[in-house]
């Protein structure tokens, strides 16, 4: 999980445009600022998870992070509602239930640390 979060966090800076589209327009400020902020958050959580001494905290913060990105996944469903069902809507809707195993995995890390 630390490697995946670190890589995804870095990707927010390398290729931010796709992430900008996941930011709900109701949030204040620019989508790019939220993209960069979430990238920093993902890299910070990766760092917490990678260090045994902070792993329990990292697991707890990862749970919060994964709950926090749910509005972005809902935004993707909303933004892609007029796109073809395959693959766009299938991807957008498919991301929603994937949050559950990610949250559970982060909580297992928290409890096991």
KOLNU-688370 format. One record per residue: residue number from 1; residue in one letter; y, z, x of N, C-alpha, C in turn. Coordinates in steps of 0.1 Angstrom, whole numbers. Layout:
N
[r NUM,"A",[Y,Z,X],[Y,Z,X],[Y,Z,X]]
...
REM end
This chain:
113
[r 1,"X",[-12,0,8],[0,0,0],[13,0,9]]
[r 2,"X",[13,7,20],[25,7,28],[28,-7,33]]
[r 3,"X",[18,-14,37],[20,-28,42],[25,-37,31]]
[r 4,"X",[19,-36,20],[23,-45,9],[38,-42,4]]
[r 5,"X",[41,-29,3],[55,-25,-1],[65,-29,10]]
[r 6,"X",[61,-27,23],[70,-31,33],[73,-46,34]]
[r 7,"X",[62,-54,32],[64,-68,32],[72,-73,20]]
[r 8,"X",[69,-67,8],[77,-71,-4],[92,-67,-2]]
[r 9,"X",[94,-55,3],[108,-51,5],[115,-60,15]]
[r 10,"X",[109,-64,25],[115,-73,35],[118,-87,28]]
[r 11,"X",[109,-91,20],[110,-104,13],[123,-104,4]]
[r 12,"X",[127,-92,-1],[139,-91,-9],[151,-96,-1]]
[r 13,"X",[151,-95,12],[162,-99,21],[160,-113,26]]
[r 14,"X",[147,-117,29],[145,-130,34],[146,-141,23]]
[r 15,"X",[142,-138,11],[143,-148,0],[147,-140,-13]]
[r 16,"X",[159,-136,-14],[163,-128,-25],[164,-135,-39]]
[r 17,"X",[166,-148,-39],[169,-155,-51],[159,-152,-62]]
[r 18,"X",[145,-153,-60],[136,-151,-70],[137,-137,-76]]
[r 19,"X",[140,-127,-67],[141,-113,-72],[154,-111,-81]]
[r 20,"X",[164,-119,-78],[177,-118,-86],[174,-121,-100]]
[r 21,"X",[165,-130,-103],[161,-134,-116],[154,-123,-124]]
[r 22,"X",[149,-113,-117],[142,-102,-124],[151,-91,-128]]
[r 23,"X",[163,-91,-124],[173,-81,-127],[178,-82,-141]]
[r 24,"X",[176,-72,-149],[181,-73,-163],[196,-75,-163]]
[r 25,"X",[202,-84,-170],[216,-86,-170],[224,-74,-176]]
[r 26,"X",[217,-65,-182],[224,-53,-188],[228,-43,-177]]
[r 27,"X",[221,-44,-165],[225,-35,-155],[238,-38,-149]]
[r 28,"X",[246,-28,-146],[259,-30,-140],[258,-35,-126]]
[r 29,"X",[268,-43,-122],[269,-48,-108],[262,-61,-107]]
[r 30,"X",[261,-66,-95],[255,-79,-92],[240,-78,-91]]
[r 31,"X",[233,-88,-95],[218,-89,-94],[215,-88,-79]]
[r 32,"X",[222,-94,-70],[219,-94,-56],[220,-80,-50]]
[r 33,"X",[229,-72,-55],[230,-58,-50],[217,-50,-55]]
[r 34,"X",[213,-53,-67],[200,-46,-72],[188,-51,-64]]
[r 35,"X",[188,-64,-61],[177,-70,-53],[177,-63,-39]]
[r 36,"X",[188,-62,-32],[188,-56,-19],[185,-41,-20]]
[r 37,"X",[190,-34,-30],[187,-20,-32],[172,-18,-35]]
[r 38,"X",[166,-26,-43],[152,-24,-45],[143,-28,-33]]
[r 39,"X",[148,-37,-25],[142,-40,-12],[142,-28,-3]]
[r 40,"X",[153,-22,-2],[155,-10,6],[145,1,1]]
[r 41,"X",[145,3,-12],[136,13,-18],[122,10,-15]]
[r 42,"X",[117,-2,-16],[103,-5,-13],[100,-3,2]]
[r 43,"X",[109,-6,11],[107,-4,25],[107,11,28]]
[r 44,"X",[115,19,21],[116,33,23],[103,40,19]]
[r 45,"X",[98,36,7],[85,41,2],[74,37,11]]
[r 46,"X",[74,25,16],[64,21,26],[64,31,38]]
[r 47,"X",[76,34,43],[77,43,54],[71,57,51]]
[r 48,"X",[75,62,39],[69,75,35],[54,75,34]]
[r 49,"X",[49,64,28],[34,63,27],[27,62,40]]
[r 50,"X",[33,56,50],[27,53,63],[26,65,72]]
[r 51,"X",[33,75,69],[33,87,78],[26,98,70]]
[r 52,"X",[15,103,76],[7,114,70],[15,126,65]]
[r 53,"X",[24,130,72],[32,142,68],[40,139,55]]
[r 54,"X",[44,127,53],[53,124,41],[45,116,30]]
[r 55,"X",[32,114,32],[24,106,23],[24,111,9]]
[r 56,"X",[23,124,6],[23,129,-7],[37,126,-14]]
[r 57,"X",[48,128,-7],[61,125,-12],[62,110,-15]]
[r 58,"X",[57,102,-5],[56,87,-7],[49,83,-19]]
[r 59,"X",[37,89,-22],[30,86,-34],[38,89,-47]]
[r 60,"X",[45,101,-47],[53,104,-58],[64,94,-60]]
[r 61,"X",[71,91,-49],[82,81,-50],[77,67,-54]]
[r 62,"X",[65,64,-49],[59,51,-53],[57,50,-68]]
[r 63,"X",[52,61,-74],[50,62,-88],[63,59,-95]]
[r 64,"X",[74,66,-91],[87,64,-97],[92,49,-95]]
[r 65,"X",[89,44,-83],[93,30,-80],[86,20,-90]]
[r 66,"X",[73,22,-91],[65,13,-100],[69,14,-114]]
[r 67,"X",[73,26,-119],[78,28,-132],[92,21,-133]]
[r 68,"X",[100,22,-123],[113,17,-123],[114,2,-123]]
[r 69,"X",[104,-5,-118],[104,-20,-117],[99,-26,-131]]
[r 70,"X",[95,-17,-140],[90,-22,-152],[101,-30,-160]]
[r 71,"X",[114,-26,-160],[124,-34,-167],[125,-48,-161]]
[r 72,"X",[123,-49,-148],[123,-63,-141],[111,-71,-146]]
[r 73,"X",[100,-65,-148],[89,-73,-154],[91,-77,-168]]
[r 74,"X",[98,-68,-176],[101,-72,-190],[112,-83,-189]]
[r 75,"X",[121,-82,-180],[131,-93,-179],[125,-106,-176]]
[r 76,"X",[114,-106,-168],[107,-119,-165],[101,-125,-178]]
[r 77,"X",[95,-116,-186],[90,-121,-199],[101,-127,-207]]
[r 78,"X",[112,-120,-208],[123,-124,-216],[129,-137,-210]]
[r 79,"X",[131,-138,-197],[137,-150,-191],[127,-163,-192]]
[r 80,"X",[114,-160,-192],[105,-171,-192],[99,-174,-206]]
[r 81,"X",[105,-169,-216],[99,-171,-230],[99,-185,-234]]
[r 82,"X",[107,-194,-229],[108,-208,-233],[101,-217,-223]]
[r 83,"X",[95,-211,-212],[88,-219,-203],[73,-221,-208]]
[r 84,"X",[66,-231,-202],[52,-233,-207],[44,-220,-206]]
[r 85,"X",[34,-219,-215],[26,-207,-215],[18,-206,-202]]
[r 86,"X",[13,-218,-197],[6,-218,-185],[14,-225,-174]]
[r 87,"X",[17,-220,-163],[13,-207,-158],[24,-196,-161]]
[r 88,"X",[36,-200,-165],[48,-191,-165],[46,-179,-173]]
[r 89,"X",[44,-181,-186],[43,-170,-195],[31,-161,-192]]
[r 90,"X",[20,-168,-188],[8,-160,-184],[11,-151,-172]]
[r 91,"X",[19,-156,-163],[22,-148,-151],[31,-136,-155]]
[r 92,"X",[42,-139,-163],[51,-129,-168],[44,-118,-176]]
[r 93,"X",[36,-122,-185],[29,-112,-193],[18,-105,-185]]
[r 94,"X",[12,-112,-176],[1,-106,-168],[6,-95,-158]]
[r 95,"X",[19,-96,-154],[25,-86,-145],[26,-72,-152]]
[r 96,"X",[28,-72,-165],[31,-60,-172],[19,-50,-171]]
[r 97,"X",[7,-54,-174],[-4,-44,-173],[-8,-41,-159]]
[r 98,"X",[-4,-49,-149],[-7,-46,-135],[1,-34,-130]]
[r 99,"X",[11,-30,-137],[19,-18,-133],[10,-6,-134]]
[r 100,"X",[1,-6,-144],[-7,6,-146],[-16,10,-134]]
[r 101,"X",[-24,0,-129],[-32,3,-117],[-24,7,-105]]
[r 102,"X",[-12,0,-104],[-4,4,-92],[2,18,-93]]
[r 103,"X",[6,22,-105],[10,36,-107],[-1,46,-104]]
[r 104,"X",[-13,43,-110],[-25,51,-107],[-28,52,-93]]
[r 105,"X",[-28,41,-86],[-31,41,-71],[-21,49,-64]]
[r 106,"X",[-8,48,-67],[2,56,-60],[0,71,-63]]
[r 107,"X",[-4,74,-75],[-7,88,-78],[-19,94,-71]]
[r 108,"X",[-29,85,-70],[-41,90,-62],[-37,92,-47]]
[r 109,"X",[-28,84,-42],[-24,87,-28],[-16,100,-28]]
[r 110,"X",[-8,103,-38],[0,115,-38],[-10,127,-39]]
[r 111,"X",[-20,126,-47],[-29,138,-49],[-38,139,-37]]
[r 112,"X",[-41,128,-30],[-51,129,-19],[-44,132,-6]]
[r 113,"X",[-31,132,-5],[-24,135,7],[-24,150,11]]
REM end
